[in-house]
Structures are given as structure tokens and as C-alpha cells.
């Protein structure tokens, strides 16, 4: 170290380092600071020995304590299942209507159902059952297949047109495939609109009423009140699944679309199905 | 700092690390030492005794007067009970503490460091133990250099034992502000405490032991950030511990009554001010960042000046401006009211005012209403529009209450409440438990024609059935886009 000199003003030695005429005063760090640094290094080495650290050629150093975050996760999951056991037992034993009557069980179902719904149902039905085009709103008071707890549970469990043996199933014929004429379809659509007082052509509606009695009453009912046995929508209310305009209705009569919902029995366990059904029931439309 | 003249100084190869030189503060009696003991006593009394004060809050409630309960999520201070969402009171106290510190520093320098800082208070206690067992400065220095005789061994061991005992009591004492003092003491002593209880006791005990027993002035010099920026709160009118160089210099050990001697200052260079300094500095070199303003050197110098029959306060609390005035023969005057102190004081009072207002106008009931954003609204089969609300009532007193809820300013509004009202109602009765948050799911519906805008302003009205007190909560009702 060359050129160590004493600074006149501060009376301190310089370190001998100089950059473009700027000299560095030597204000040394306390030595314990250095020792603290060595202690952290020793700590790190100890940590590397005790815990999984270095990769080796085909595996890794597993640490002398045998710690693994995977094992920790499994333990945590087991602990969780153990904590849930008293609840899950009750859920498995009781029918859904009984569960909903018990305040505590209801709260447990709501909390769990919310998460299950967000993970599994929300992609189609929207968060909190807000619905999406061609996917039903679950928060309103209109149900295709029934809105009490048991009916919702059945729908969740077996799905709709899901190819499950117990699935809810129905099919509206495509009246546009050489079955009804274009004018008949137009007339019957006009008649359907008259249920909600949106029809503007009384003559057409009258002609359509004859077609409706022939072709539609069996499922949708005489006054368009719908039929839950077939998942036939109510035509006399303000909730329109595939649109409420004349064009929308003509389109649906001519070549109907049919929604499909998977059977969740194979994907969710019994307790989860009950939880999510109770949650759906609580969204605002439960009967 | 080295005072050898430059030409005699031979620079050495620099070491980047400085070996710790142990400071052996000498015992000194005097005005400031007394004041320091009184303040230390008050602080320790608060620290060790405050958690034991009891305060009855009724059945099932903690009866400790001062308690920050992590488990219950409450901060209790006598009759005040702070909930987690009122954490801004804590922020307010921290703001008060820092502005108070700025004001104190602008007025009287580092009085916080020298008199009230925990590091100073606990170090004082540890040094007191040390000097009572090992003796005063010179004895301690000799003992450290002496070989390990029986005398040294028992003195050192006893000191460590007492230090450890003090540290453990201090460590456990910290827990008592967060957990019930009686319960925690029993847990700790009977060996049934949790890992957290033992762990935190060990943590605070070991930091106390390390910082007050060994690190001492190193904390102030190297660890604490405050000395580094306190300079920003200072000005030339702030009181600091200062050596009146104009009076003391030239210092000399020479006999002052020698008529042939040159005219000498009052300082007799006895070095007592250095010996008593807890950070081991020489105050006669002027204000330094290592000086914690404890004023023990004032006591030291005064004791010597009294013995010599000279005027005291050669080292004293004084401002730089006063010192300059005195050295020029002008009379010194205190300037307490300055732009800086006015600014800090008004800030302090503004914050105190705000906090006091907040505490006085604080309600013991709070409503939080969250309107569902998904779905924004639901179109019902008969054409009505329905909105969902999550309604939370925070009842901060330990008594159950009953309210009736209704909706105002929304034409034709009716409600259903999950679990309470299945059919449409105009008002609904809500029961709320004491000292808890109760959540309700409320659906409000009205006809499509009742809505003039996409978002209608409306409000919920909550009436306490017992007192008749009415609380309004403004909210909105969403409908289809218009």
C-alpha cells in the first residue's frame, strides 16, 4: 500500500487508495462485524449439511435431518383431513336437507362450497353463479331442472346430458329440419313472445298458437310455464337462456342448442358435492 | 483521535477492521446521574409492573389493563379496546413518537439517547451490576488483565449469573404485554409453556444479555441509525453537551497558582470526563456522533471544579450559538422558540389533536357493506332486479345487540336474508353477538321500473332496538345498462 498519508482536517490516515485525486480515509469497521459475517457463513455451511442443498450427478444432497417439503406437505394434508374428520363424517351420514338445517354444518358447507365452486364451477357459471352466455345464471330464481337442495345435488352429481346413466337428459327436436315450415316457425315464435307481452303481430301469434299446441305443449306447458322433468325452460318469464328477441327464438326453434354439464360424481367426493350444492342453493335462487 | 503532530506521525499499513476497545465507565455521582436513575427507575417500573395491573372487562374477557393480544386480535388499554382495522391508532402513536423525538432533539439534543433509550437504561443497569461486583473502573481494568484466580472467577461468574437472570426476567417481561402476565408466568415456570413462549423469552433475553452486557456503546455507534441522521434535527440553538473551550483552554496539569505560569484555562486535564463516558469519547474534542448526550461528563467536571473552587459548568448543556457568544464575551441567550421547534411542535399537537378526536368520536359499532360485484345484479323471472350485499356488523362492546334493518331511497325495495327471512320483507331483525363480527347475506330486490339509472343511490338504515339509535349506511343498487 503506497502513499498512506495523514489527512490534515480529520487527523485520520488514508487507506492509500486514490481515484482521480480522491483519497479514501481509513475508518475501519468494528472487527466483531467481520466475526458476525463469519458466523453467518458457518451457519450457511451447517444449514447445507442439515438440509437438502447441493445437486449431485443423479440426485441431490438430502440433508442429515431428512427434511423434505413434500413430506411436510403430506403431513399438513393429513393434519387437515384429521381436523376435518368430524365434519366429513356428519356430511357423509346426513342427507343434504338435514345438513342445511344445522347452522354449524351450513357454515362449514358454505365456506368449503365457495372454494369448490370457484375451482370447478366458476369457469362456466361465473363467480358467485353470475352466469355467462349459454351457461345458466345460478343466482336467479329460474331453474331448468329444479332449484331445491336435492335437485341441485342431483344435477351436480350426475350432470346434464353427460352420458352418465343417471344424468338429466332431454332433447328438443330441431323443428327447422323439414319438420315445420319457415312461416310456422316464425308464427310459433311470435306466439311464444306473446307470453311476455312482447309480440307485435297478433295474427301471427294466433296462427302460431295452433302450432304450439301441436308441438310444444308436451314439454313447455300450455301457458309456457316450462317443465322441469325435461329441463324445458319457462317461456313466460323474463329469463331467456338463448336470447329473447324474435330472431333468437326462431333460431332456437329451428336448430336448438343443448347445454352439457359434466357429472361431478367421478371428480368430486361426496362431501364436496354436498358442500357445493348447498353453496349454489345460497346464491340467491335456492328453493 | 490521535493528537500527535503530523510530522511525528508515522502512518501504518491500514487495517480495515478495528479491534473493539472495551470501555470501562467510571462511577460518578451528581445531578444528572440522579436524574438518570430516576428516569431509569420509572421506565423499568413501567416495563416490569404495567402488565400486572388488572382491569375488569366482564365475563370471558381478558382482565389485563395493558395487553396487545395476538390471539384475540385486540389491543387493550384500560377502557379502550382497539380492533385490528383500527390499527391506524398504532400508526398515530408511532408518528407521535417520531415527531416527539424530533422536537426533543431540536430542543435539547440527544436526551432520548442519553436518558430514556432502552439501550442506555439496560446498559446502565448491567454496568451497575458490574461495578458492584468487580469494582470501579481501575479495579475492573486490573481484573481483566489479571490471571484467572479464584477471586476473578467467582466475581466474573456471579456477574454473568446476575446478568443472565436480569436478561431472562426482561425477556419474559416482554411477553407479558402480549399474553396474560399471570398465566404466562405460570406456564413458563411450570414447564408447560409453548415453544413460542420459551422461544421469544430466549430471544429477548439473549438480545438483552448481548446488547446490554457486551455490545453496549457499539449499538449506539454502529447499529443504531438514529445518531446518523439526528444531525438533521439539530441547529446551532439546540442544547447539546458541550465543553466550553473558550474557558477551559489552554488546559494544563501545571499548578494553576504558580504566578510565573502562562495564563491557563480552567481545564486541569484530569481526564475524568473521558473516564466516566459510556461511549469512551473525549467531549473536549467537540460534538461527535458517538456522544449520546447522557451528561455524565457534566457531573464529572462539576465535581472537579467544586473541589478546585472554580466555577462549575465547564462542561455543560449549552448551544453552539451560546458558546460562540460567550467566547466573544457577549451574553448568551436561550432561543427555544425557533422555526424548527415551532414546526415540530405544531406537527406534534396536530397529530395529538387528530388522535384525540379519533378516540373521542370513535364508535363502538361499525357497519361494513359490500355490494356483490359478481353478479352486479340478477334479473329475476318476473322481471325484478335483485342485488346481493354482504353485511357485516362489528359490535365492539361485550353486550349482544338487536337491530332492525330496512332500506331507504329505493322505490319498492324488499329484502330476503339468508337464514333469517326467506320471504320478502320490508324490515328484518338482526341479532348481533357481543364483541364480535356478525355477517349477513342480504338480497334486495325491486321492480325494473323503479330504477331510473344504472346505479341508484340508496341506503341501509339500522336501528338499535334497545336505544333507538339510528345508523345510516350509504350504498348503491345496480340495474341493467340504460
Interface residues (C-beta under 8 A of the other chain):
Chain A: X1 X4 X5 X6 X8 X11 X12 X13 X14 X15 X16 X26 X28 X29 X30 X31 X32 X33 X34 X103 X106 X126 X127 X128 X129 X130 X131 X137 X139 X140 X141 X142 X234 X237 X238 X239 X282 X284 X285
Chain B: X1 X2 X3 X6 X9 X11 X12 X13 X14 X15 X16 X17 X18 X19 X20 X215 X218 X222 X372 X374 X375 X376 X378 X379 X380 X381 X382 X383 X386 X388 X418 X419 X441 X443
